[in-house]
Amino acid sequence: CIHVNTPQMKAFDAFARPVQEFQVKTAIGGYISIGAICLVLTLFLSELKYFLTLETKDEMLIDQNQDLKRLNISFDVTFPYVPCAMLDMNLLDPKKANVMHVSHEIYKTRLSATGHKLGKRIRASLTNIASNPGELHSVGISGDSMTINTNHSTTHRRCASCYQSHEDEDDCCATCDDVRKEFQKRGLDDKPFDAVFSQCQEEAYDKARAEPDEGCRIAARMGVRKVPGTMHIGVSRSARLSLVQGKPLKDEKPATGLDFTHEIHSLSFGPDFPGLVHVLDGRKKSNHMESLSEHFQYDVHVIPTRYMEDGQDEVASHQYSITEYMRNVDSRNAKHDGAAVGIWMTYDFTPFEVRVTRSRKSLWHFLTECCAILGGIFAFSGMLDNFAHQFGKAMGSSSKRGVLDK
């Protein structure tokens, strides 16, 4: 064992200290020392803030097996001048056929002319939408509400859903009694407190009568396969015209000339994560011309994104960019080959995914930087103090020689 005070170890001392009687303290040295301490604290706090700030790294990778994955779509849109009894939505594939096996929760909220909520929400299902002037003209002609006699939706014909009472939401429950019986069979609540099924919506209108110039807010969550598709929100081919009051009902063709002014409250393709920007949130569109209707086209390019942050679970979501345009449509001529009125929102996917990684800097790097700041500042301040001391001595010697010469 080597003794602490052995002469051999003193030879390795790199921090030899001068005798205290030979140390000279000056006022300028005090100023330099205080300035050095303040500078060290400032740089230390700056380095600490930099260390605590997460570092973001973006990468692009090929997104493999897209068609085997699922996608969650959520949106919330208000149409202030189209009544809920006429408004519905559908999900189509690129060939304009119905997308099947879509898990969905769609709720329509009736709005008064002043924007206030009317009655209970209506839980709706995916429905065939009028896609051309000819189909718009046929709305309401074959009866107030077409009862589709089939047990299952097809790629060309939708029927009222049984919702979550069946595993396959394409199964049909045509009437109010049918859907309630299916819910009762599975021990589910067949009379929700805050909503009614679309098959039972007359009950909602009995409690809150139809008002002139109603609007509609439609909110939906859907789970679909990760393949390109189109969301079409427009006039239902089975619209309940007896539940409509005001201007649309007074027209000879009530489904034509509707004002599709709208506000998109939210649109997302997965869970949120820090830094995600929802491009369409808060977007308002209004360009109505008398006796015409509107076709609003949104082309949405969805970018698969994985977000990873230290200490948190990975988030699989999607960003998106859009291109958009609108055109006025004269839907009064049934033979006119015009665009579909309403919102036509087409989405597709990029072949790559973005991986966003946010991580903290290395602790060792932080300690190294702190040591560098401490050593560098005190070394430099020591040099500066020595220079000031030598300069002061030189000026003092010059003054003494000048006095002696006199």
Disulfide bonds with the S-S distance in Angstrom:
Cys84-Cys216 2.05
Cys159-Cys172 1.65
Cys162-Cys173 1.91
Cys176-Cys200 1.98
